[in-house]
Amino acid sequence: MFSAEFKSISGEDTYPLSQVVYRGKDGSLLEVSHNRSAWNSRSPSDWKSLFQQRRASFAPVDLSGVWSKRELVLPGLPVEDIVTLQEGFSPLFNAQKLAKEINVKSLHVKLCGNSHTGSFKDLGMTVLVSQVNHLVKNKIPIKAVACASTGDTSAALSAYCAAAGIPSIVFLPAGKISVAQLVQPIANNSIVLALDTDFDGCMKIVQEVTADKSIYLANSMNSLRIEGQKTIAYELCQELGWSLPNTLIIPGGNLGNVSALAKGIDDLLVLGLIEKKPRIIVAQAENANPFYLAYKRNFNKLEAVQAEKTLASAIQIGNPVSYPKAEQAIKDYNGIVEQVSEQELADAAHRADKIGLYCCPHTGVALGALFKLCEKKEISSDESVVVVSTAHGLKFSEFKAGYHEQNLEGIISKYANAIHRLPANAGAVADVLRGKV
Ligand SMILES: *Cc1c(COP(=O)(O)O)cnc(C)c1O
């Protein structure tokens, strides 16, 4: 009864999920289109109790935030073909102290980076690699899976492929990702290609290479990934007592994740698990802001930009593939797009660290947008807010250490906490501590 297929977002053409296809007839993006009316064969309270029941189970698929919602993700996939690393069910950090400082009703940070490879990309990759695993088992000729990446996609792809025993190939812009991100696919035995270009350049080449259908494309223009990432919305809803906050803020690069968030909320509305629409805010770095510029032009069209270097390296993208879906997300959810400077993102990340977070620069972009919009009174004091944190700060040690050592180029480190370098002498220690504790 539950079923899904690929469907073009602008036409009526559809394709079975078993087909290797990334775009529709006219070149538009595809989405995984579910037979949503079948969902209503279960009442909202039946869905809730099913999901609550699975939360108490230790079956590997139930321990996954994604596969615990499997009927809504890939209903036709046999459970034994699922490749899971227990992604999802990530912590929801209560940032009440910060909420008080900026004067909003509540603030939570969804720590999607607390995951196997340290970013939300695991949520989508488990779905894509599981489907590929299913195809390979059914003798569809796929030799390897490939992606272009700003670091986190390749880390996720290589880990899930290694777990499944499927070869992977990653295309990275040389010198533009963190050391931790580069080491991950090397460690997981991917074929690692560092190209002398930026992300947009890598994206072009990987599309050429994957024109050969035996090399499967894993970028987020592949709509299977969106099906995993959309479960962020389900999970938030579940952990907030079957409700969503007034406002969700998410950093955007290629714009797959905001599309996924919106799709998850669409689903919740259809399922009857929520009634009220939240607002979605996308945050971009000023140095890579094509979506912000399009928003300012009332979305008349996307104009690709040359993305400049940003500390938020995972969103240094000038020509976002999922633009049409993201535009729809902003329109459907009364959205705003905001941008922040390098200074703002660096300060925002480290201001939030002071209450126990450990923010990556992209989370800094989202928090920076939050602070800015509160100052402009575009977010008001009666709003509940959730910020989607996309990666773990530990993947961005150059950013974190550089900030505190005050040697990030062009950044004044307002929240720096300097190390006290002392002789091994209790008197010197006492001198430093005096007046501090
Ligand atoms: C991929 C990524 C993003 C951007 O997600 P999109 O779907 O490309 O908009 C943001 N932050 C981090 C850490 C990422 O890895």
Ligand as a Chemical Component Dictionary entry (heavy atoms), coordinates in Angstrom:
data_LIG
# 
_chem_comp.id                   LIG 
_chem_comp.type                 NON-POLYMER 
_chem_comp.pdbx_formal_charge   0 
_chem_comp.three_letter_code    LIG 
# 
loop_
_chem_comp_atom.comp_id 
_chem_comp_atom.atom_id 
_chem_comp_atom.alt_atom_id 
_chem_comp_atom.type_symbol 
_chem_comp_atom.charge 
_chem_comp_atom.model_Cartn_x 
_chem_comp_atom.model_Cartn_y 
_chem_comp_atom.model_Cartn_z 
_chem_comp_atom.pdbx_ordinal 
LIG C1 C1 C 0 26.466 20.210 3.143 1  
LIG C2 C2 C 0 26.563 21.135 4.285 2  
LIG C3 C3 C 0 25.768 22.288 4.393 3  
LIG C4 C4 C 0 24.861 22.744 3.296 4  
LIG O1 O1 O 0 23.832 21.881 2.968 5  
LIG P1 P1 P 0 23.150 22.041 1.529 6  
LIG O2 O2 O 0 22.205 20.933 1.439 7  
LIG O3 O3 O 0 24.263 21.948 0.540 8  
LIG O4 O4 O 0 22.521 23.397 1.514 9  
LIG C5 C5 C 0 25.856 23.053 5.526 10 
LIG N1 N1 N 0 26.701 22.740 6.513 11 
LIG C6 C6 C 0 27.486 21.651 6.453 12 
LIG C7 C7 C 0 28.401 21.373 7.575 13 
LIG C8 C8 C 0 27.451 20.816 5.350 14 
LIG O5 O5 O 0 28.239 19.743 5.284 15 
# 
loop_
_chem_comp_bond.comp_id 
_chem_comp_bond.atom_id_1 
_chem_comp_bond.atom_id_2 
_chem_comp_bond.value_order 
_chem_comp_bond.pdbx_ordinal 
LIG C1 C2 SING 1  
LIG C2 C3 SING 2  
LIG C2 C8 DOUB 3  
LIG C3 C4 SING 4  
LIG C3 C5 DOUB 5  
LIG C4 O1 SING 6  
LIG O1 P1 SING 7  
LIG P1 O2 DOUB 8  
LIG P1 O3 SING 9  
LIG P1 O4 SING 10 
LIG C5 N1 SING 11 
LIG N1 C6 DOUB 12 
LIG C6 C7 SING 13 
LIG C6 C8 SING 14 
LIG C8 O5 SING 15 
# 
